[in-house]
Amino acid sequence: MKKAESWLDKTLQYRFENAELFQQALTHRSATSHNNERLEFLGDAVLDFVISDAVYRARQDASEGDLSKLRASLVKDESLAQLALELGLGEHLILGSGERKSGGHRRASILADALEAIFGAVYLDSGFNAASAVIEHVFAKRLRELPDLEELRDPKTRLQEWLQARGMELPQYELAGVTGKAHKQRFDVSCTVAAVSAVTRGESTTRRKAEQLAAAEMIHVLTEGQE
């Protein structure tokens, strides 16, 4: 734990009064029943509030819906996992032998949960202000570089509005194929805009995600050279 405590002090600029809380925050359920699931639950709530407050202050002209999108872009599992990777959190996780062998220290869900668990542990160890300070330190760069609201709107909506603004028919989405076993399926979807005879494709783990990818590619095709 000495190495992990040194990492915490250097990276998150925090030292625990109760070292057992920190150890629990790093412990995945594959290692023991005394794991970080309850701390993750608590940390998730603290994180939501702190980030909500931060984006509220940063974007004073944003609507409630836009603020929700900004918050979601920061606290979704993919963003938390990427942040945890950048911080080097995976090196300090306490995993069961099976998870260690299968690369659990790089698994997105495990990384995201552990980061939230640390926030929850800091809250229990030193209170809300300390947890808020750690979160704002960790998210400082992302909070300074909040994405444009246009980037947060989903591609299908953006494509529909782009076409409607030009009096063009809405796109047609068709399922081109499904591959893989039931629990690991891949969906291949096409997006067609008849007015310009354009067809794009998207492939992902759900039909919805595949449609979004196809729509994003269609936006690129339609707007290429206009910027």
Beta strands, then each sheet from edge to edge (+ up, - down):
strand 1: 172-179
strand 2: 186-193
strand 3: 198-204
sheet 1: 1+ 2- 3+
end
